[in-house]
Amino acid sequence: MTRQELSAHLRRLGVASGQVLLVHSALSRIGDVTPATAAVALREAVGEEGTLVVPTQTAHNSDTSREHLDRIAGMSPGEIAAFRATMPPFDPLTTPSTGMGRLAEHIRTTEGAVRSAHPQTSFAALGPMAAKLMDDHARDCHLGERSPLARLYEANAWILLMGVGYTSCTALHLAEYRLPDPPTRTYRCVVEEGWWEYRDVDLRDAHLAALGADLDKTDFSQKGGIGRAECRLLPLASAVDFAVNWLAVK
């Protein structure tokens, strides 16, 4: 797809100038489009006053993540110890994201991008609100009130799911923090000072597909096509509020 074609599709879906836009994407499902082309089209769609945000998570930096446990499956205790000893600490300037897609990596490495400092669940942003949205991401708060998600909620941001479904929608995890007494668990990851352990909300993904199916029935979830991909655009605050109420009765 050309930049002009992609821009037209984005505008038809409802992406508008001035929006703060949290983007989850799988470009291969859209068609033959490069990350650079997609990034330019998105920046044009939100305009100079808009801000793009992408997840730049690094689950490989943790020894308590599913990704790490899959990686060490079949290793002996000695091999596991040796592997963990070589894991580099998270560096917000240089550590690549894991499984977030080519567009997220392109935006993360674009000049002027600002990345939040969480060693596992960072975000990156481009635009006039980038620094404010990414600032003070607490190390012991993956996706809660002291993360960029809470500031995106306050900024009336929008969520764009571009070729991915609700199981990729990190914003919905903010709702888990807003439930009374959410369950917690221990996490561990590598930071500059060495291995660091902390407790945070036990984030779950199993409910996201069913939650998303009900979100699709609301009048604020806009569905449309971009290239070959089915996409969705919805206001982040409305989605999170809906998720809080949905989870409360499950």
Buried (B, 14 or more C-beta within 10 A) or exposed (E): BEBEBBBBBBBEBBBBEEBBBBBBBBBEBBBEBBBEBBBBBBBBBBEEEBBBBBBBBBBBBBBBBEBBEEBBEEEEEEEBEEBBEEBEBBBBEEBEBBEBBBBBBBBBBBEEBBBBBBBBBBBBBBBEBBEBBBEEBBBEBBBBEBBBBBBBBEBEBBBBBBBBBBBBBBBBBBBBBBEEEBEEEEBBBBBEEEEBEBEBBEBEEEBBEEBBEEBBEEEEBBEBEBBEBBBBBBBBBBBBBBBBEBBEEE
